[in-house]
Amino acid sequence: MQTILTKTLALLWCLLLTACVSTDSLQLSNGKGSNYAVTGKSYEQIWKAATVAMRTDMEIVESHKPSGVIKSKVVNGTRGKVVGFFIQPAHESAPRYTINIVSRWPLQAPNESDGEPSVWEDFARALRSPY
């Protein structure tokens, strides 16, 4: 009986370990997620709003302003879920910026990913903020 319990716990532990998703799986080039256009704002304003959005219920694990990439892991909500926020072009003075938001959760097929509507809402709210 104890052997079965030990094997079951070992199996559950392995499943938990494989359920983790790496932020490395979040890529702009995979064409997944949600795309949005932003006009009338500077890159600095967009970057600041993106940082606020990616900290809401999440922990930023990668942030690279020169390339316009922020990646976070969810800490309040679906454990193990990761979200990527991509800004293009990643420089000042563009007339239009494209925002791509991609999320992945544990046990999701490697070729699947989704957008994260709540991140867009948090971003839009931060972008409208006068601060």
Secondary structure, DSSP 8 states (H G I E B T S, - for coil): -HHHHHHHHHHHHHHHHHH---GGG--GGG--SEEEEEES--HHHHHHHHHHHHHTTEEEEEEEGGGTEEEEEESSSSTT-EEEEEEES-STT-SEEEEEEEEE-TT--TT--B--HHHHHHHHHHHH---
